[in-house]
Amino acid sequence: MSFFRPVARPQTPQVPLASQASDPPSPLPIPPSSPSSKQNTPAKSWAPLTRDFEIGASDDEDDFGASSDDSLEDLSSILGRGRPGKAAHSPSKNILATPRAKRTAIEFPSSPLTLTPKHKFDLKALARDARKDNATNASSIRATALAEQYDETDVVPLGEASRDTLEGIVTHEGGHDAQKVLRAVQRSEGGQSQLRYCFFREEYSTPPPTTPPKRVKRPWNLLTQGDENTREQHLASGIFMTLTTMHGGMPDELFNWMLDELCTQKSSLIRQEYCNLLGNCTEQIEKLVTPKRLEQLLLLLGATSELERRDSKLTISKLSMEPYQGREWSYLGDFLTLLKNMAPFMALHAVTYASQTLLRMAMDKFVVYNIDILVEYEHTIDALLSAIPRPNWDAFCLETCSLLYTITRAQSVRVNALACLPVSKVMTHELRRRLAVVFLFGDPALGRRHPDSIVTIPGIIHRLAENDFAVNPQTDFAELQAGIILVNIAVDDGSFVKTDDSEVEKQFNADIDELAGRLRQIWKMINDTGMKLARTEAKSVIDWVQQRLAHTVRTRRKARENYYDFLGEKKDPSLPKQQNYMKNFLRKAPESKSLESKPTKPSTPLVDTDTIVVAGL
């Protein structure tokens, strides 16, 4: 530890190298114990050690300045290399430092990983990275522009090689790029599998608030004055509901303004209170809510201009993306709530128009996909159909079926409206079946009569034998799937056959079995291998319709002769012969004849003890 203690060392005067080389060698230094040497030797001044300071070897530890190397010429000067000059020593303080080797001339970096110095910024590398970024951004912009300009109507043909490639991507690549594969497969499906009807405009923004009427009597003027918060407070207080109950309505100009305000007001609380107030004005509902007024409200909500031409055919198109992305449906939900509240007080022609318009709206898929709108839609359509008088029911059904049959012939679009009709209500259930029968048989006149009086199982079996239910390379499987759904709705639960005769019941069950067998044959004809999604969906629908017919429509479950008998398969005539062969094969083998051939010893006869045996002479 004494090595690290500061020691005051004598300073040796530096002599130029030239003089050292010319002068003769000096005598040996006087030992430090001699008093004369202490007087003649001047005090040494110390300077702080630098990083390049060289510590002598162990043989000159007693005196740094008395090293024998000082009298010799430096090796670097002999070899012609420059040697870094010695730093000046400062006598201000002594510095403790770990000695470093004398032979270490170059200081290496502290980290062993960075042995060679590098520039912090390489301009060439930065320029190269910038060019790569620019090329990547330009490629992304071009790809986005091409995707936006792509038209979904241009169907890309997909051959067997492409199908194998897609299957390989999904199977061997772990499902990567599944969305791209699905989009490519959907584009490959021909026919009307991607047909879409849009009831509303794709580009829609909420219109600005309407101007309130100026001359309104008190206290109704509280609704037209003040800001939105003040109006909410007045509506929440319940004073206007009390006024409408007492007077049976409100001023006509205020009623019409509130109808328009319902489609433009941003506050959901105000819209809900408007629905309650307008539904309580019985006099204004019958007088002011007309088909023309309902049409104006729907146009205000964003309906297309086709609504003004009721009998014109619908515009069916193929869309590359969802047309109502990010659409706010709360306004439509409040409008449906308003129709539900006003249905009992509306005139017959207004109820008819509202019902037919909602059925036309339901042909757009967004009603099925939006659960909130679907629930409110079911309540509203049930309230509207219940408001139709019973004597006018058949005429209403005939007009509605004729209208919906005329505006479109695509079965895949028609079934969307039937899917939105609830089956738990009597009126909606019956209208649903009438529409299915009309769409299935292509005769609008069938909508005048109840389905129980015109639907027969043999008639549906004969309908399935026509060309549009045949499976061939030109089959549109989306239309085939929709046709099977219409068959399912038309048959319903089969309760239209009511009899106590066992023969009639037996014939009905036989017809159901034949219908299920016909569906089974169609199911077998569809080949859905190779990622053909439309075919797979069609087969799934056919399968569950066939199962429903066999297990719920049939009056009793079919008894099977054999567990392995399948529906629709004929019995094998050679089966009894094979069964007899198996019985003979599995029969127990008789006892071996070898036992009978073995010689046996004569057995001793049994003799009764009471019997006297007389031996022969």
Secondary structure, DSSP 8 states (H G I E B T S, - for coil): -GGGS-----------HHHHHHS--------TT-HHHHHHS---------TT-----GGGTT-STT-GGGGS--HHHHHT----------TT---------TT--S---SSTT--S---S--HHHHHHHHHHHHHHHHHHHHHHHHHHH--TTS-----HHHHHHHHHHHHHSTTTTHHHHHHHHHHH--TTTTEEE-SB-SS----------S---TTGGGTTSS-HHHHHHHHHHTHHHHHHHHHSS--HHHHHHHHHHHTT---HHHHHHHHHHHHT-HHHHHHH--HHHHHHHHHHTTB-GGGG-TTS---EEE-SS-TTTT---HHHHHHHHHHHHHGGGS-HHHHHHHHHHHHHHHTSTHHHH-HHHHHHHHHHHHHHHHTS-GGGHHHHHHHHHHHHHHH---HHHHHHHHHTS-SSSHHHHHHHHHHHHHHHHT-GGGGGS-GGGT--HHHHHHHHTSGGG--STT--HHHHHHHHHHHHHHHTTSTT-----HHHHHHHHHHHHHHHHHHHHHHHH---TTT-HHHHHHHHHHHHHHHHIIIIISSS----SSTT--TT----TTHHHHHHHHHHHHS-----THHHHS----------TT-------
